[in-house]
């Protein structure tokens, strides 16, 4: 039947009131489908969508595989109009459907293409189908929607999560591994949603626990690897998750397991799960090769979550920062710098801090190279921690010297100001240990760089006693310095 028949033109125009809801129209359009060209089929689709009659919409679902890509995309965009026909088709209640298997597979394809999370409950019901092609398509549909959950409207994402959580709780009714993989693919969204799934997974005897553990241990899929950190929070799954994490570190896929999950690593439940696994052997990367920048940037948070001493954390963070240098990963170096500083600032949460005084030294040793970092944010962060935390002149001089070699003018300027400000103090403190030659050199250097040195000398001269004696010795050592000429008259008082 050609599309340009007058009757079909009148149907498409919609000008006849008596045709508006006449049931024979959908039948006529269905008969016209077989003989229509692609352009005619697109007009049939448009007409049936505009009429919104369940009988006609089920016809489109049944013939979805015959539509061109543009028409399929249009149906997916308007899936909200198709919810009743989709329910009819997937329940097998559509009397006009000739090929139930094909129609139900098409309905599942349409739900997946539309990422219609609100219809996930229909998909889960098909996981129990005795028709294998339908059951297989339902599994693919469910997993496909999980991959696209970030594209969904918030309400659709919540409905999808709720449906999968309920399917986990009722796992014994269908025993579909697709539900296990879907729940893992949604982690930590499923954990955050809580509800029936979390209650079920707390029971070691629940039907879903054993297959969930097996998937976590294997860690052979992206959804499984992405769920490992979140699964650490559940006591029934934590050991399986650690087993899977060890496999990831062994085969180099650890980046997929920890990247993007840094916020979870701060959760007490996740850290307890790691601690229950005992020694963290096998949970460090042998190499950063092949890892994304986001994976390397997550490594400092991972190191700090492991059940190791603060001193060992500092050493591991330094190694991670050094390796990140080779990869030119500034975010990883920044994160490592922040975590190193946090180790010494959060002393009240480090019970073995006082028992290991080496921690401050190790943190300072690891932060010193960051003073010369190519990133000014990292160099400034390291400087603002190291300078005020230095405990003596030797440490302060080492820090300021490293800052003076910085690639950034502002860091070098900061070092110069602090060197000048502390030059006189250093000269004053080491003066008794210097010989005559070094005294002359040190006095001249200090008076050249520190504009306040002469004023400080005058202050000591006025104090009298040993202060006056040492101040006069400094004046005597460099009498030719212009800034000291006004004190020449006091030299006789030295005796």
WOQUIFEN-V48142 format. One record per pair of residues at least 24 apart in sequence whose C-alpha atoms are under 8 Angstrom apart, sorted by sequence separation. I is the first residue (numbers start at 1). GAP is how many residues later the second one is. D is the distance in Angstrom with one decimal. If there is no record, write none. Layout:
i:I gap:GAP d:D
i:I gap:GAP d:D
//
This chain:
i:213 gap:24 d:6.1
i:216 gap:24 d:5.8
i:217 gap:24 d:6.2
i:57 gap:25 d:6.8
i:61 gap:25 d:7.8
i:161 gap:25 d:7.3
i:165 gap:25 d:6.8
i:212 gap:25 d:7.8
i:216 gap:25 d:5.5
i:217 gap:25 d:7.9
i:219 gap:25 d:5.2
i:469 gap:25 d:6.5
i:30 gap:26 d:7.5
i:41 gap:26 d:7.6
i:45 gap:26 d:7.1
i:214 gap:26 d:7.5
i:217 gap:26 d:5.4
i:218 gap:26 d:5.9
i:219 gap:26 d:7.6
i:280 gap:26 d:6.9
i:314 gap:26 d:6.1
i:420 gap:26 d:7.8
i:423 gap:26 d:7.5
i:424 gap:26 d:6.9
i:26 gap:27 d:7.9
i:29 gap:27 d:7.9
i:58 gap:27 d:5.4
i:169 gap:27 d:5.7
i:209 gap:27 d:7.5
i:213 gap:27 d:5.4
i:216 gap:27 d:7.7
i:217 gap:27 d:4.2
i:280 gap:27 d:6.9
i:340 gap:27 d:7.7
i:379 gap:27 d:7.9
i:423 gap:27 d:6.3
i:54 gap:28 d:7.9
i:57 gap:28 d:6.2
i:58 gap:28 d:7.3
i:105 gap:28 d:7.7
i:109 gap:28 d:7.7
i:117 gap:28 d:7.0
i:161 gap:28 d:7.3
i:162 gap:28 d:8.0
i:168 gap:28 d:8.0
i:169 gap:28 d:5.0
i:180 gap:28 d:7.5
i:209 gap:28 d:7.6
i:213 gap:28 d:7.6
i:216 gap:28 d:5.5
i:219 gap:28 d:7.2
i:229 gap:28 d:6.8
i:279 gap:28 d:7.5
i:280 gap:28 d:7.7
i:296 gap:28 d:7.2
i:3 gap:29 d:7.4
i:26 gap:29 d:6.5
i:27 gap:29 d:7.6
i:30 gap:29 d:6.6
i:38 gap:29 d:7.9
i:42 gap:29 d:6.2
i:52 gap:29 d:7.1
i:105 gap:29 d:5.7
i:108 gap:29 d:6.8
i:112 gap:29 d:5.2
i:116 gap:29 d:7.6
i:161 gap:29 d:6.2
i:168 gap:29 d:5.6
i:218 gap:29 d:7.7
i:219 gap:29 d:7.2
i:225 gap:29 d:7.9
i:228 gap:29 d:6.2
i:229 gap:29 d:6.8
i:278 gap:29 d:7.9
i:314 gap:29 d:7.6
i:420 gap:29 d:5.5
i:421 gap:29 d:6.4
i:424 gap:29 d:5.8
i:454 gap:29 d:6.4
i:1 gap:30 d:7.8
i:2 gap:30 d:7.3
i:21 gap:30 d:7.8
i:26 gap:30 d:4.9
i:38 gap:30 d:7.3
i:54 gap:30 d:7.0
i:55 gap:30 d:7.6
i:58 gap:30 d:8.0
i:101 gap:30 d:7.8
i:104 gap:30 d:6.8
i:108 gap:30 d:6.3
i:111 gap:30 d:7.4
i:112 gap:30 d:7.4
i:115 gap:30 d:5.4
i:165 gap:30 d:7.4
i:166 gap:30 d:6.2
i:167 gap:30 d:8.0
i:217 gap:30 d:7.9
i:226 gap:30 d:6.0
i:227 gap:30 d:7.1
i:337 gap:30 d:6.9
i:372 gap:30 d:6.8
i:420 gap:30 d:4.6
i:454 gap:30 d:6.9
i:1 gap:31 d:5.4
i:12 gap:31 d:7.7
i:20 gap:31 d:7.5
i:54 gap:31 d:5.4
i:58 gap:31 d:6.9
i:79 gap:31 d:7.9
i:162 gap:31 d:7.6
i:165 gap:31 d:6.4
i:166 gap:31 d:6.3
i:169 gap:31 d:5.6
i:180 gap:31 d:7.5
i:225 gap:31 d:6.1
i:226 gap:31 d:4.8
i:254 gap:31 d:7.7
i:274 gap:31 d:7.8
i:275 gap:31 d:7.3
i:368 gap:31 d:6.8
i:371 gap:31 d:6.3
i:372 gap:31 d:6.6
i:380 gap:31 d:6.9
i:420 gap:31 d:7.7
i:421 gap:31 d:7.9
i:443 gap:31 d:6.7
i:12 gap:32 d:8.0
i:21 gap:32 d:7.7
i:23 gap:32 d:8.0
i:49 gap:32 d:7.8
i:79 gap:32 d:7.7
i:90 gap:32 d:7.1
i:101 gap:32 d:7.7
i:105 gap:32 d:6.3
i:109 gap:32 d:6.7
i:112 gap:32 d:6.3
i:117 gap:32 d:7.8
i:161 gap:32 d:7.5
i:165 gap:32 d:4.8
i:168 gap:32 d:7.6
i:169 gap:32 d:8.0
i:180 gap:32 d:6.2
i:202 gap:32 d:7.1
i:204 gap:32 d:6.1
i:225 gap:32 d:4.8
i:226 gap:32 d:7.3
i:229 gap:32 d:7.1
i:242 gap:32 d:7.0
i:250 gap:32 d:7.2
i:274 gap:32 d:6.5
i:275 gap:32 d:5.5
i:297 gap:32 d:7.5
i:300 gap:32 d:7.3
i:371 gap:32 d:5.6
i:376 gap:32 d:6.5
i:379 gap:32 d:7.5
i:424 gap:32 d:7.8
i:1 gap:33 d:7.9
i:2 gap:33 d:6.6
i:3 gap:33 d:6.3
i:101 gap:33 d:6.6
i:105 gap:33 d:7.9
i:108 gap:33 d:6.2
i:112 gap:33 d:5.8
i:115 gap:33 d:6.7
i:175 gap:33 d:7.9
i:201 gap:33 d:7.8
i:202 gap:33 d:7.3
i:203 gap:33 d:7.4
i:249 gap:33 d:6.7
i:252 gap:33 d:7.5
i:274 gap:33 d:6.9
i:296 gap:33 d:7.6
i:299 gap:33 d:7.4
i:310 gap:33 d:6.7
i:337 gap:33 d:7.8
i:369 gap:33 d:7.8
i:372 gap:33 d:6.5
i:373 gap:33 d:7.3
i:374 gap:33 d:6.5
i:393 gap:33 d:7.1
i:1 gap:34 d:5.3
i:2 gap:34 d:6.0
i:76 gap:34 d:6.1
i:115 gap:34 d:7.5
i:177 gap:34 d:7.6
i:181 gap:34 d:7.8
i:202 gap:34 d:6.1
i:222 gap:34 d:7.0
i:230 gap:34 d:6.8
i:239 gap:34 d:7.5
i:249 gap:34 d:6.1
i:260 gap:34 d:7.3
i:271 gap:34 d:6.0
i:297 gap:34 d:5.6
i:298 gap:34 d:7.1
i:301 gap:34 d:7.7
i:368 gap:34 d:7.1
i:372 gap:34 d:4.5
i:373 gap:34 d:7.4
i:374 gap:34 d:7.9
i:443 gap:34 d:7.4
i:444 gap:34 d:6.9
i:1 gap:35 d:6.6
i:12 gap:35 d:5.7
i:62 gap:35 d:6.9
i:75 gap:35 d:7.7
i:76 gap:35 d:7.5
i:79 gap:35 d:6.6
i:87 gap:35 d:7.2
i:117 gap:35 d:7.4
i:143 gap:35 d:6.9
i:172 gap:35 d:5.8
i:201 gap:35 d:7.0
i:229 gap:35 d:7.1
i:234 gap:35 d:7.6
i:238 gap:35 d:5.3
i:242 gap:35 d:6.8
i:249 gap:35 d:6.5
i:250 gap:35 d:7.7
i:252 gap:35 d:8.0
i:259 gap:35 d:5.8
i:260 gap:35 d:7.8
i:271 gap:35 d:7.2
i:288 gap:35 d:7.5
i:297 gap:35 d:3.8
i:300 gap:35 d:6.2
i:304 gap:35 d:7.4
i:371 gap:35 d:6.5
i:372 gap:35 d:6.4
i:439 gap:35 d:7.7
i:443 gap:35 d:6.8
i:11 gap:36 d:7.9
i:58 gap:36 d:7.6
i:83 gap:36 d:7.9
i:90 gap:36 d:7.7
i:115 gap:36 d:7.9
i:116 gap:36 d:7.7
i:142 gap:36 d:7.4
i:146 gap:36 d:6.2
i:171 gap:36 d:6.3
i:172 gap:36 d:7.5
i:229 gap:36 d:7.4
i:233 gap:36 d:4.7
i:238 gap:36 d:7.3
i:246 gap:36 d:5.5
i:249 gap:36 d:5.6
i:250 gap:36 d:8.0
i:255 gap:36 d:6.1
i:259 gap:36 d:4.6
i:262 gap:36 d:6.1
i:265 gap:36 d:6.8
i:271 gap:36 d:7.7
i:293 gap:36 d:6.3
i:296 gap:36 d:5.8
i:297 gap:36 d:7.5
i:300 gap:36 d:5.2
i:447 gap:36 d:7.8
i:3 gap:37 d:5.7
i:59 gap:37 d:7.7
i:62 gap:37 d:7.5
i:76 gap:37 d:6.1
i:77 gap:37 d:6.4
i:79 gap:37 d:7.7
i:115 gap:37 d:6.6
i:118 gap:37 d:7.7
i:142 gap:37 d:7.9
i:171 gap:37 d:5.9
i:185 gap:37 d:8.0
i:186 gap:37 d:8.0
i:232 gap:37 d:7.3
i:233 gap:37 d:4.4
i:239 gap:37 d:7.6
i:246 gap:37 d:5.6
i:249 gap:37 d:7.6
i:255 gap:37 d:7.1
i:258 gap:37 d:6.6
i:259 gap:37 d:7.9
i:261 gap:37 d:7.7
i:265 gap:37 d:6.7
i:298 gap:37 d:7.9
i:440 gap:37 d:5.5
i:444 gap:37 d:7.4
i:58 gap:38 d:7.8
i:59 gap:38 d:7.3
i:72 gap:38 d:8.0
i:76 gap:38 d:4.6
i:118 gap:38 d:5.0
i:140 gap:38 d:8.0
i:143 gap:38 d:7.4
i:147 gap:38 d:7.4
i:185 gap:38 d:4.4
i:232 gap:38 d:5.0
i:233 gap:38 d:7.8
i:235 gap:38 d:6.7
i:238 gap:38 d:8.0
i:239 gap:38 d:6.1
i:245 gap:38 d:7.0
i:252 gap:38 d:8.0
i:259 gap:38 d:7.7
i:260 gap:38 d:7.2
i:293 gap:38 d:8.0
i:297 gap:38 d:6.6
i:301 gap:38 d:7.4
i:439 gap:38 d:6.7
i:440 gap:38 d:6.0
i:58 gap:39 d:7.3
i:117 gap:39 d:4.5
i:118 gap:39 d:7.8
i:120 gap:39 d:7.5
i:121 gap:39 d:7.9
i:124 gap:39 d:7.9
i:139 gap:39 d:5.5
i:143 gap:39 d:5.6
i:146 gap:39 d:6.5
i:169 gap:39 d:7.7
i:184 gap:39 d:5.8
i:185 gap:39 d:6.8
i:187 gap:39 d:7.4
i:188 gap:39 d:6.9
i:191 gap:39 d:7.5
i:231 gap:39 d:7.9
i:232 gap:39 d:7.7
i:233 gap:39 d:7.5
i:234 gap:39 d:7.4
i:238 gap:39 d:7.8
i:255 gap:39 d:7.9
i:256 gap:39 d:7.1
i:259 gap:39 d:5.5
i:262 gap:39 d:5.9
i:266 gap:39 d:6.9
i:293 gap:39 d:7.6
i:300 gap:39 d:6.8
i:62 gap:40 d:6.7
i:63 gap:40 d:7.5
i:73 gap:40 d:8.0
i:116 gap:40 d:6.5
i:117 gap:40 d:5.8
i:120 gap:40 d:5.7
i:139 gap:40 d:7.9
i:142 gap:40 d:6.9
i:146 gap:40 d:6.5
i:168 gap:40 d:6.5
i:184 gap:40 d:5.8
i:187 gap:40 d:5.3
i:230 gap:40 d:7.1
i:232 gap:40 d:8.0
i:233 gap:40 d:5.9
i:255 gap:40 d:4.5
i:258 gap:40 d:6.5
i:262 gap:40 d:7.2
i:265 gap:40 d:5.9
i:310 gap:40 d:7.3
i:55 gap:41 d:7.1
i:62 gap:41 d:4.3
i:65 gap:41 d:6.8
i:117 gap:41 d:7.9
i:118 gap:41 d:5.3
i:119 gap:41 d:7.8
i:182 gap:41 d:7.8
i:185 gap:41 d:7.0
i:186 gap:41 d:7.8
i:229 gap:41 d:7.1
i:232 gap:41 d:4.9
i:254 gap:41 d:7.9
i:255 gap:41 d:7.3
i:258 gap:41 d:7.6
i:337 gap:41 d:7.1
i:436 gap:41 d:7.7
i:61 gap:42 d:6.2
i:62 gap:42 d:7.8
i:64 gap:42 d:6.0
i:117 gap:42 d:6.0
i:118 gap:42 d:6.2
i:121 gap:42 d:5.9
i:181 gap:42 d:6.6
i:184 gap:42 d:7.5
i:185 gap:42 d:6.6
i:188 gap:42 d:5.6
i:232 gap:42 d:6.7
i:310 gap:42 d:7.8
i:63 gap:43 d:7.8
i:117 gap:43 d:4.6
i:120 gap:43 d:6.5
i:124 gap:43 d:7.3
i:181 gap:43 d:7.0
i:184 gap:43 d:5.3
i:187 gap:43 d:6.4
i:309 gap:43 d:7.6
i:310 gap:43 d:7.3
i:334 gap:43 d:7.8
i:338 gap:43 d:8.0
i:62 gap:44 d:6.5
i:258 gap:44 d:7.3
i:334 gap:44 d:5.6
i:337 gap:44 d:7.7
i:341 gap:44 d:7.2
i:61 gap:45 d:6.1
i:62 gap:45 d:7.8
i:128 gap:45 d:8.0
i:311 gap:45 d:7.7
i:314 gap:45 d:7.5
i:330 gap:45 d:6.9
i:333 gap:45 d:7.4
i:337 gap:45 d:7.0
i:61 gap:46 d:6.0
i:128 gap:46 d:5.6
i:127 gap:47 d:6.6
i:311 gap:47 d:7.2
i:315 gap:47 d:7.2
i:311 gap:48 d:5.2
i:314 gap:48 d:6.6
i:318 gap:48 d:5.3
i:61 gap:49 d:8.0
i:127 gap:49 d:6.8
i:310 gap:49 d:7.0
i:314 gap:49 d:6.0
i:318 gap:49 d:7.9
i:311 gap:51 d:7.2
i:315 gap:51 d:7.7
i:314 gap:52 d:7.6
//
